[in-house]
Amino acid sequence: MKLINDTGHLINPKGFQICNILNQIGGPGGGRRGFHHALLLLEGSAKDLGDDCCKIVAMLSVKKIFVIPRNNRYEAIRLHKKFLTMEGDLLGLINVFDAYHEIPSNRNSKSKFCRENYLHELGLQQAELIYERLVQVLKNSKLPVTKTIDGAQDTENLLSAIASAYFLNSAYLHHDGYYYTIREKTKLKLHQDCCLFGLDPAPKFITFGDTTEASYQEAVDIQKRVYKTDNHERLFLVKEVTAFGDFRVLQEAAPHYFVYD
């Protein structure tokens, strides 16, 4: 990534830029998660995708976007699917943000849109505010915030930016049906809230953001229902997932990480 040198000092300009962004984004910008967000903003800006990356980080910084009521669960899931993409959760968040943001600034219109599509209006309002702040952060850092034009090339570049930001959280699909992280071989399964959950065929490689450890009973139930493996293994459920059909996208994004002795 060329952020620090062999002696642990920041490398100019990228190392200083990432620290500057981390200092400014605050709030959700703490720890490893904040590092992912800051790096995504930096990589996205470098690939002329700064605007889309600001949208992604803004949406990830909000606790709740989708509303799934118990009495209308399947209708809500059906409506949510129109925002989703085969590339995963992060690109789907851009679609939700754009759909809400493009509605005329009329309280009733935006509220109606959220009710009809089972979206959390307060969460989307917060995402808009965070987005505006992130755009200003990049501008203050003299980094471009380019608005993208829909197209395959933009999607390809956005996946590359995500790979550069989330390579530490990369995993591959094993023949037993579970995902395993590239380095640590931690056992993973897609969370049911992930838009790629149940996809057939499942993506061969993924990056992920949020994780929760499955309870022992939940892990046992999953394995009894789907796979026969060791019940004593720790199992983590992952969300904020991005799919990659080609491992080379990850390798090219972080060649220093995917080097084996």
GUTOR-746724 format. One record per atom (N, C-alpha, C, O): x, y, z; residue in three letters. Coordinates in steps of 0.1 Angstrom, whole numbers, plus 5000, padded with zeros to 4 digits. Each point is the difference from the previous one (the first is absolute). Last residue first. Example, Ala and Ser with C-alpha at 12.3 -4.5 7.8 and 13.67 -1.06 7.14 Angstrom:
2
512849785071ser;500950115000ser;499250115008ser;500550115001ser;499849324998ala;499150125000ala;500950125000ala;501050005007ala;
***
This chain:
261
505548225007asp;501449955000asp;500049864995asp;501149934999asp;495350474988tyr;500249885008tyr;501549954999tyr;500550004989tyr;496050465003val;501349944996val;500249895010val;500050025012val;496450344985phe;499849874994phe;501249944994phe;500149954989phe;499950485031tyr;499349925010tyr;499949854995tyr;500049915008tyr;501950454965his;500949975012his;499449915010his;500749935007his;496950234954pro;501049904997pro;500949965011pro;500449895001pro;494950364991ala;500949995012ala;501049894997ala;500049905007ala;496950234959ala;499750105010ala;501050015011ala;500350105006ala;499749554961glu;500550134995glu;499850115009glu;500850105000glu;497549485013gln;501550004999gln;500650134994gln;501050055006gln;494349894995leu;500550015014leu;501550014999leu;500750085007leu;497249834953val;499650145004val;500650035014val;500550115003val;499949454978arg;501150104996arg;499650145004arg;500950085001arg;496249535005phe;500950035011phe;501150114996phe;500650065009phe;494349884972asp;501449974996asp;500950055011asp;500050115004asp;495349944999gly;500149874992gly;501449964997gly;500249894996gly;497350405045phe;501150014990phe;500049864993phe;500249905006phe;496450425031ala;500449884993ala;501050024989ala;500050114993ala;498550125057thr;500250034986thr;500549874993thr;500949945006thr;496450215044val;500849914992val;500050054986val;499050054994val;499050065053glu;500850104992glu;500949934991glu;501250034999glu;497849655040lys;499150094992lys;500950104993lys;501250005001lys;499249485026val;500650124994val;498950084993val;499149944993val;501949665049leu;499050044989leu;500550144995leu;500250095008leu;502649485017phe;499650145000phe;499150034988phe;500249954989phe;501749615045leu;499450044987leu;499650155001leu;499350045010leu;504049545015arg;499350135001arg;499650054986arg;500749984990arg;499849495026glu;500650114993glu;499350135003glu;498750005000glu;499849565013his;500850075010his;500850124994his;500650085007his;496749584969asn;499150095007asn;500850095010asn;499550105005asn;502049654947asp;500350005014asp;499250115007asp;500150124998asp;497749714957thr;501450035004thr;500150005015thr;499049975007thr;497349974950lys;500549925011lys;501450035003lys;500949954993lys;494950364985tyr;501249934998tyr;500349925012tyr;499550025011tyr;496250204984val;500650024987val;501349914998val;500149944990val;496950065049arg;499150034989arg;500750004987arg;499449964990arg;503049985051lys;499149894998lys;499150024988lys;499749904993lys;503250455019gln;500749894995gln;499149874998gln;500249934990gln;498050465029ile;500450034987ile;500749884993ile;499749974989ile;499250015057asp;498849994992asp;500350034985asp;499549934991asp;504050125041val;499649864999val;498849984990val;500049914992val;501450535019ala;501049934992ala;499649864997ala;500149954989ala;497350295042glu;499750044986glu;501049944990glu;499649964989glu;501049965057gln;498849934995gln;499750044986gln;499649914992gln;504050315029tyr;500349864998tyr;498849924994tyr;500249924991tyr;500250604998ser;499949925012ser;500249854997ser;499949964989ser;502350424980ala;498849925002ala;500049935013ala;501149955004ala;501350524983glu;500349865003glu;498749935002glu;499250045008glu;501750404960thr;499549965013thr;500249855002thr;500049924991thr;501750544976thr;499949865003thr;499449985014thr;500150095009thr;500850304946asp;499549975013asp;499949855003asp;499749924990asp;502350204968gly;500250115010gly;499649955013gly;500949965008gly;501149794943phe;498950035010phe;500350105010phe;501250035002phe;500049704946thr;500550085011thr;498850035009thr;498950004995thr;502149574968ile;499250115006ile;500950095009ile;501149955004ile;498649614955phe;500850085009phe;499150125005phe;499250054993phe;498849624980lys;501249925003lys;500850085011lys;500749945008lys;493850084986pro;501250064995pro;501349935005pro;500049955012pro;495449774982ala;500550105009ala;501350064994ala;500749934993ala;495349874976pro;501149965008pro;500550125009pro;499950114996pro;496449925011asp;500549874994asp;500350034986asp;499150034992asp;499750235059leu;500250024986leu;500749874995leu;500849945006leu;497950185040gly;499249914993gly;500250004985gly;499449934992gly;502250495033phe;499649885007phe;499149924992phe;499050054994phe;502850394996leu;500649894993leu;499649875006leu;500349894995leu;498750545024cys;499249994987cys;500449884992cys;499349954991cys;500950095064cys;500850034988cys;499349974987cys;499349904999cys;499050005045asp;499750144996asp;500950044988asp;499750104994asp;500949485029gln;498749994992gln;499650144995gln;499250024991gln;506049855016his;498950035009his;498750004991his;500050044988his;504449675000leu;499350134997leu;498850015009leu;499349915002leu;505249835013lys;498849974992lys;499350144998lys;500050085009lys;505249705007leu;499050104999leu;498849944993leu;500149914992leu;505149985035lys;498849944993lys;498950115000lys;499650055011lys;505950014988thr;498950015009thr;498749964992thr;499850044989thr;505149994999lys;499249894998lys;498849995010lys;499649905004lys;504150444987glu;499849935013glu;499249874999glu;500049925010glu;501150354950arg;501249985008arg;499749915012arg;500749905002arg;495850204966ile;501249964993ile;501249975008ile;500649904998ile;494350025019thr;500850114997thr;501349964994thr;500549895003thr;495049834990tyr;501150015009tyr;500950124997tyr;500250024988tyr;494349755004tyr;501150094996tyr;501150005010tyr;499749975012tyr;496749624975tyr;500350115008tyr;501150094994tyr;500749964991tyr;497749624990gly;498950105000gly;500250125009gly;499250095000gly;503849534988asp;499149965010asp;498850095001asp;499149985008asp;504750094963his;499149904994his;499049955011his;499049934996his;502950575007his;500649875001his;498949904994his;498950035000his;502150524993leu;499049905002leu;500749864999leu;500649964990leu;501750525027tyr;499849914988tyr;498949905004tyr;499949955011tyr;501850585007ala;499849865003ala;499649934987ala;499650064990ala;502250445037ser;499749934987ser;499949855004ser;500749955009ser;500550505016asn;498849925002asn;499549934988asn;498950014995asn;504950275003leu;500249925013leu;498949915004leu;500149905007leu;499650404955phe;500749884997phe;500449925013phe;500149874999phe;497250564990tyr;499649895009tyr;500849874998tyr;499549895004tyr;501250534972ala;499750045013ala;499749895010ala;500350015012ala;500749934941ser;501250075006ser;499750035014ser;500950015009ser;495649814966ala;501049905002ala;501250065007ala;500649945009ala;496150354976ile;499549925012ile;501049905004ile;500349975012ile;500550274948ala;500250085012ala;499649935013ala;500750025010ala;498649764949ser;501450015003ser;500350095012ser;500849965008ser;494850014976leu;500449875006leu;501450005004leu;500549955010leu;498050424966leu;499550005013leu;500349875008leu;500350015012leu;500850034942asn;500950085008asn;499550015015asn;500850005009asn;496449774960glu;501349935001glu;501050085009glu;500749945009glu;495250264980thr;499849895010thr;501349925002thr;500349965011thr;499750384957asp;499950065013asp;499849895011asp;500650005010asp;499449874945gln;501450045004gln;499950065014gln;500949985008gln;495149894970ala;500849895005ala;501350045005ala;500549945010ala;495550424993gly;500749924990gly;500849895005gly;500450005012gly;497250525001asp;499749855000asp;500749934989asp;500050054989asp;502050395033ile;499049974990ile;499849854999ile;501049925000ile;500950435042thr;500249894990thr;498850004990thr;498950045003thr;503750365028lys;498749934999lys;500149904988lys;500550044989lys;503650165043thr;499449994987thr;498749925000thr;499949905006thr;503750365026val;498749935003val;499250004987val;499150084997val;506550005018pro;498850014992pro;498849925004pro;500249895005pro;503750345028leu;499849874992leu;498750024992leu;499050065004leu;503150235031lys;500450034986lys;500049874992lys;500849984991lys;497750095055ser;501349934998ser;500550024986ser;501049944996ser;494850245016asn;501050075009asn;501449934998asn;501050075002asn;495449734975lys;500450134994lys;501050085009lys;500950064994lys;497449545022leu;500849974989leu;500550134993leu;501150024996leu;495850015040val;501349955005val;500949984988val;501250045001val;494450074989gln;500850125005gln;501349965005gln;501050074998gln;496049594990val;500450084988val;500950115004val;500950034993val;497149745042leu;501149934994leu;500550064987leu;501250014997leu;495050175025arg;501250025008arg;501249934994arg;501150065000arg;494749874981glu;500450144998glu;501350035007glu;500950084995glu;497149505013tyr;500550014986tyr;500650144997tyr;501150024995tyr;496649915046ile;501349945000ile;500750014987ile;501250034998ile;494350105004leu;500850105008leu;501549955000leu;500950084998leu;495949634983glu;500250124992glu;500950105006glu;500950064994glu;497849565031ala;501049964990ala;500250124990ala;501250024996ala;495550025038gln;501350005006gln;501149974989gln;501150075000gln;494549894987gln;500350145003gln;501450025005gln;500750094997gln;497749474998leu;500350064987leu;500350155001leu;500950064993leu;497649715046gly;501349954996gly;500550064986gly;501150034999gly;494550065016leu;501050075009leu;501449964996leu;500950085000leu;495549694979glu;500250144995glu;501050085008glu;500850074994glu;498749404993his;500050085012his;500350154997his;501150034996his;496349594972leu;501350055003leu;499950095012leu;498950065003leu;497749684967tyr;500549955013tyr;501450045003tyr;500949915002tyr;496150234961asn;501149914997asn;500749945013asn;501049944999asn;495250375001glu;499749914989glu;501149894998glu;499749894995glu;500950465036arg;499049915005arg;499749904989arg;499849885003arg;503350454987cys;500549915010cys;498949915005cys;500349885002cys;498550454967phe;500949914993phe;500549905011phe;500149884997phe;497350475019lys;499249904992lys;500949904994lys;499749885000lys;502350485021ser;499449915010ser;499249894993ser;500049885004ser;501950464970lys;501049915005lys;499449905010lys;500449885000lys;496750454983ser;500549914989ser;501049905005ser;499949884997ser;498550465033asn;499049904997asn;500449904989asn;499849885002asn;503050495009arg;499949915011arg;499149894997arg;500249885003arg;502750374961asn;498650025005asn;499849895011asn;500149884997asn;503650244966ser;500150035015ser;498650045005ser;499850115004ser;500949554953pro;500050155004pro;499950025015pro;499449925007pro;503049644974ile;498650045002ile;500050155004ile;500950045008ile;503149714986glu;499550064988glu;498650045001glu;499550084992glu;502949685043his;500650144998his;499450074988his;499950125000his;498949425009tyr;499550095011tyr;500450154997tyr;499250095001tyr;502549574971ala;498650004998ala;499350105010ala;499150074997ala;505649855006asp;499650084988asp;498550014998asp;499550114997asp;502249615038phe;500350145003phe;499650094988phe;499350105002phe;500349434993val;499150055010val;500250155002val;499050085000val;504149704972asn;498750014994asn;498950065009asn;499250084996asn;505149835021ile;500050124991ile;498750014994ile;499550124999ile;501249505027leu;499850125008leu;500050134992leu;499350095003leu;501749494976gly;498650025003gly;499750125008gly;499050064998gly;505449814995leu;499550064988leu;498550025001leu;499450104995leu;502749675041leu;500550144999leu;499550074988leu;499650125001leu;499449405007asp;499350105009asp;500450154997asp;499150085000asp;501749564960gly;500049995015gly;499350125006gly;499450084994gly;501149774958glu;501450025005glu;500050015016glu;501150005005glu;494949944967met;500849885001met;501450025006met;500649905004met;495350435010thr;500849974988thr;500749875002thr;500249955012thr;495250375008leu;501249915002leu;500649974987leu;499450014989leu;496450235020phe;501250095002phe;501349924999phe;501050064999phe;494649734999lys;500250094988lys;501250095001lys;500450064990lys;498249655046lys;500849934990lys;500150094987lys;501049984993lys;496250135045his;501450035002his;500949954989his;501050064996his;494449835006leu;500250144996leu;501550045001leu;500550084992leu;498249495023arg;499750014986arg;500350144995arg;500650024989arg;499549915057ile;501249944994ile;499950014984ile;500950024994ile;495350115032ala;501250105002ala;501249944993ala;500750084993ala;495549655007glu;499850114992glu;501150105001glu;500550064990glu;499649575038tyr;500349964987tyr;499750114990tyr;500850024990tyr;498250055057arg;501449974998arg;500349984985arg;501050064994arg;495250095037asn;500150024985asn;501449984995asn;500550074992asn;498149905055asn;498849974993asn;500050014985asn;499049974993asn;504850145036arg;499649865001arg;498849964992arg;499949894995arg;503450514989pro;499049985011pro;499649855000pro;500049934990pro;504350364993ile;499349874997ile;499049975011ile;500449945010ile;503050484967val;499049975010val;499349874996val;499549994989val;505550285000phe;498949924996phe;499149975012phe;500449965011phe;503450314998ile;499550054987ile;498749924996ile;499050064996ile;504450045050lys;498949934994lys;499650074987lys;499750125000lys;504350025025lys;499649875006lys;499049924993lys;500049884998lys;503750464981val;498650015006val;499649865005val;500349904993val;503750194982ser;500250075013ser;498750025007ser;499950045011ser;500649784945leu;500649905009leu;500150065014leu;500049935010leu;498650354954met;498949905003met;500549895010met;499249955008met;503950384977ala;498950075007ala;498949895004ala;499550015012ala;504149854961val;500450025014val;498950075008val;499849965012val;499449984942ile;500149875007ile;500450025014ile;499349945009ile;500550454964lys;498749945003lys;500149875007lys;499249975010lys;504850234976cys;499450085011cys;498649945003cys;499650005012cys;502549824951cys;500649955013cys;499550085012cys;499949945011cys;498850204945asp;499349875004asp;500649955013asp;499249945008asp;502850454975asp;498650025004asp;499349885004asp;499349995011asp;505250004972gly;499950055014gly;498650025004gly;499649985012gly;502949834948leu;498849945006leu;499750065014leu;499349935008leu;504750104961asp;498950084996asp;498749955004asp;499050014992asp;505349825022lys;499449934988lys;498950084994lys;499249954992lys;503050195048ala;501149984990ala;499549944987ala;500650024990ala;496450035047ser;500450134994ser;501149994989ser;499950064990ser;498949555034gly;498950044991gly;500350144994gly;499750024988gly;503249815045glu;500149934987glu;499050044990glu;500250014988glu;499650195055leu;501250044993leu;500249934987leu;500350064990leu;496049835038leu;499950134995leu;501250054992leu;499950064990leu;500249525031leu;499150004989leu;499850144994leu;499950014988leu;502749945051leu;500749954988leu;499149994988leu;500450034989leu;497750105052ala;501050104996ala;500749964987ala;500250084991ala;496949615030his;499350114994his;500950104995his;499850054989his;502149595034his;499449954987his;499350124993his;500150024988his;501550065055phe;501149994990phe;499549954987phe;500450064989phe;496749955047gly;500250134995gly;501250004990gly;499950084991gly;499149525030arg;498850044991arg;500350144994arg;499750024989arg;503349815044arg;500249934986arg;498950044991arg;500250024988arg;500250335051gly;500449864999gly;500149954986gly;500250084991gly;496850345013gly;500949955010gly;500449854997gly;499249934995gly;497450424985gly;501449984994gly;501049965010gly;501150065000gly;494150055006pro;500249874996pro;501449974994pro;500449894997pro;499450555026gly;498949915002gly;500349864996gly;500749935007gly;502550424969gly;499549995014gly;498949895001gly;499849924991gly;502850324972ile;498749944998ile;499449975014ile;498849995001ile;505650224993gln;498950094997gln;498649925000gln;499050065004gln;505449745004asn;499850105010asn;498750084998asn;499450045009asn;502049644958leu;499649935013leu;499750115011leu;499049985007leu;502850174952ile;498649964998ile;499549945013ile;498850035005ile;505750084994asn;499250125000asn;498549974999asn;499250065007asn;503949594989cys;499950055014cys;499250125001cys;499250025009cys;501749814948ile;499149915007ile;499850045015ile;499049995005ile;504150264968gln;498650024996gln;499049915007gln;498950045004gln;505849925002phe;499550125007phe;498550024996phe;499250055008phe;503049594971gly;500049985015gly;499450125007gly;499249985009gly;501650054944lys;498849915003lys;499949985015lys;498950015006lys;504550254967pro;498950075007pro;499049915006pro;499250045009pro;505149895005asn;499350114994asn;499849964985asn;500949954993asn;499749735053ile;500550044987ile;499250114994ile;498749995000ile;502449855054leu;499050034989leu;500750044987leu;501050075000leu;501549615037his;499750144997his;499050024989his;500149924990his;502249675027gly;498850035007gly;499550154998gly;499150045007gly;504849704974thr;500350055013thr;498750045008thr;500150055011thr;499949814943asp;500549895008asp;500350045014asp;500149915009asp;496250384967asn;501349944995asn;500549895009asn;499349975010asn;495450204978ile;501150025009ile;501349934994ile;499849914992ile;496350124983leu;499650105010leu;501150035009leu;500250115005leu;499049584954lys;500950115000lys;499650115009lys;500050124997lys;498249434990met;499250125000met;500850135000met;499650104997met;
***
